Amino acid sequence: MEATSTTVSRKTAWLRVIMMAIAAFIFNTTEFVPVGLLSDIAGTWSMKTAEVGIMLTIYAWVVAVMSLPMMLLTRNVERRLLMAIIFILFIVSHALSTVAWSFNVLVISRIGIALAHSVFWSITASLAIRVAPAGKKTQALSMLATGTALAMVLGLPLGRVIGQYLGWRSTFGVIGIVALVTLICLVRLLPKLPSEHTGSLKSLPLLFRRPALMALYLLIALAVTAHYTAYSYIEPFMEVVANVTGNGTTFLLLLFGAAGILGSVLFSTLGNRFPAIFLVVALAIISLSMLLLWLAATHMLAIALLSIIWGMAVMIMGLAVQVRVLALAPDATDVAMSLLSGIYNIGIGGGALLGNQISLHYSVAQVGYAGGAIGFIAFAWCLWSFHRYPQLRVHG
């Protein structure tokens, strides 16, 4: 009897993890899909792409500011019910995006999505670990990461293709429909999951007294700001600087995302053996990629190669940091992860805002140089932190 129930539960457990990974794919797709639609959205209301780009910053900063408060507000809510509430808010907000009659209404709908996002990413990593089969926690996290990577590989380019042929509103409509199907599956598959190990406000002083963790948080803020300074404006950059057609940009976004999956595989294979080297090298590659962006823009092959190594490095950096945060805060995973999500989004918002200002006041051609410069500051901080806090060099 025991053996049968274990077999059934292993299959069900994997199905639950897969559905969580699909949910991660949907949430990440909607955060990043405007990157590929900036020009189309701008055209609807006769705005500049840089003006529309501000919605990337607003979304990211709502997630950043609300991640911890929303996590603490919902920390005693049963997890399956909470997941259902998050998805309903997500779906309703996408319906509003689809019919948005002004840019302000579109921004309001994106704020609704960002609120759902802020809770989702605070609870997902720890939930995936809880529903995973015994002894498969790392693989469950890796699957979540793959869902995230696929958002770059498939979500963003597919969203862009739908936007190109059916209009950008259809992209948000399709995401809403896919989210509805996912919600039905999750409600049927997930068991009742009482809240546990969430940590509370009392965990905050404990976490803030861990200097290695604080150094890591600062590192991710710098690195993500650097990356999104250039990446947020990659679509107008390709159009204006590289003279790449719409399909060419879609292809490059596909390459970037596919490389992210390669990075994920590489990290899950070798990350345990060389954790410190992986992070240091990834940061160096991200920074160099951005500095070389303008030079590579004239040759399609060069920009394609650059997209591949840049995409791999970004994924490796994200995974390396996530693994370390979980290792440094095993006693308050939800609080630590919601702080990470918040800090990550401060970086996304800061980078998008910086890219916006450079595009408006100088030229979109300069975004790579600005991103690369900040990237090297992050690289230097990483080397210093590793020297100062040896526990950062060791895998969790």
LINVENKA-V157714 format. One record per helix or strand. SS is the DSSP state (H for helix, E for strand). FROM is the first residue (numbers start at 0). TO is the last residue. Records with the same first field share a line. If there is no record, write none. Layout:
BEGIN
SS: FROM-TO, FROM-TO
END
This chain:
BEGIN
H: 1-35, 37-43, 48-51, 53-72, 78-98, 102-130, 136-165, 167-188, 200-207, 210-230, 233-239, 245-269, 274-290, 292-295, 299-327, 332-360, 363-387, 389-392
END
